[in-house]
Each structure stands twice: as C-alpha cells, then as structure tokens.
Amino acid sequence: MSKRHVLFLILLYCAAAGNDKAFGQKKIIDSTQVNAITINMANVYKKAIGEQSGLYNGPGYPPYSFRSKTNANFKDSTSFSNGTVNYDGVIYTNVPLLYDLNKDLLVSRLYNGFSVYSLLSERVAEFDLLDHHFVRILADDKNKAIVTGFYDELYHGKLQLLVRYTKSIQAESASLTPGSTFVPKTDYFLKKGNIYYDVNSQGKFYDALKDKKKELKQYLKDNKIKFGDNPDHVMALLAGYYDHLTN
C-alpha cells in the first residue's frame, strides 16, 4: 500500500470515528475509544512515512513571485538532488534537497512528492549536497566577521576553512519585461583558535596565518602552485600544510 493510500485511509477512518452520524452510525464513541483510535492512527502514519518522519515539520516554501533568468539555488539547481541531513541530531539519507542561497534555507519535498517546505534552520547541524559539506555556524560577539547560517566546509583540522555562498535580488530596470535576477556572492572565512577571519583575498589569508607565511609561500613555490588558479583548493591545501607545520 502506498503512503498516499495509507494517509487517505487515516483521514477517512478519523472522520468516521469523529462523527456519530457518519455511515449511519448511531453509537457514540467515548473518549477512551477516540484516544485509542488516535494513537493507532498515529502509529500507522509513522510506519507509513518511515524513518524520515522527523523531517516533516517545517513551514511551507512559497515560490518567488517574479520572473528571473537565474534562480536562488546553490549550483543554480532547477531540480531536487538527494542529500544527507543531520536534523535534530538524527542523520537522514537520500533526502530530496535544494539550498536557497537568497533565504539561506534548506528546502525539501514532502512524502507526497510535490508539496515543498523548508527545514527549520536552527535544527540543521550539517548537510551534504552536490558533493559539498555544509555546516551551520553561529555568530557571537567575538566573531562579528561572520553571520549565523550555513557554510561550505572546505577543510577541517586545527584550522577550519569555510565558504559562505549568497545570492541577492537585483532589479533589471533596463529590461523591457520588468523582473529581477539573483546575483551570486562568495565569501571565505578561516577559523583559527576561536576566531573567524575574513580571508577574501590572498593577502588576508596569509595575514591570518602570518606566523607561517614564509613557509606557506615557499610550499606553493616548490610545488609550482599558483594561488589564483583555484583559490578553494589552494587555501584548503595551505590550511592542511599549516596544521602539519604546527603539530
């Protein structure tokens, strides 16, 4: 029996139980019977939707109300991709996901296959999507360089290298058809000790690791690696090498 059929039977049975006139019934069901029915139906519901049931408690996710040549999603995704989510301390796998970079929301589909909702961000500790690992970071008074939200974790050792992806809405005033577009932005952060540093440039990255700056530059030179060729990869590489140097 499909999940949709199970849910239909649940609603049908509950409606019948709650209305003493339904189907010509004259017998009044007392509160004990109603409670037993409710508990039984809840158990059937949980069994029907499986272990993913803990995920289905977020608000609805309305679509954007304007036309755009781009979208708000990570990697410009136009369809859901299966991922893994740590939600309320429970690991859920093969979850259909989209990551809205404008609203910083993780979006999924209900078990019915078409209703879309957003997970409660404060309950998402981490998630994997499209070969990227995201973690939720909380800002505090000591770390004003960052804001609370989801960050792509490029490296995690003694140091932690993070990327914050965002998309802002920009009006297309020159367009013949009024509309808006999503403009992407990428910011890099390095956690050293308990402090997060803005490392949006090569100079800032070396400044955050200035105690080993000379060795890091020499490492790139010896291995014929240019910082600007692939900043994500190079910064992760240098973070690992810094950890090696400071062991």
Secondary structure, 3 states (H helix, E strand, C coil): CCHHHHHHHHHHHHHHHHCCCHHHCCCCCCHHHHHHHHHHHHHHHHHHHHHHHHHCCCCECCCCCCCCCCCCEHHHCCCCEEEEEEECCEEEEEEEEEEECCCCEEEEECCCCCCEEECCHHHEEEEEECCEEEEEECCCCCCCCCCCEEEEEEEECCCEEEEEEEEEEEECCCCCCCCEEEEEEEEEEEEECCEEEECCCHHHHHHHCHHHHHHHHHHHHHCCCCHHHCHHHHHHHHHHHHHHHCC
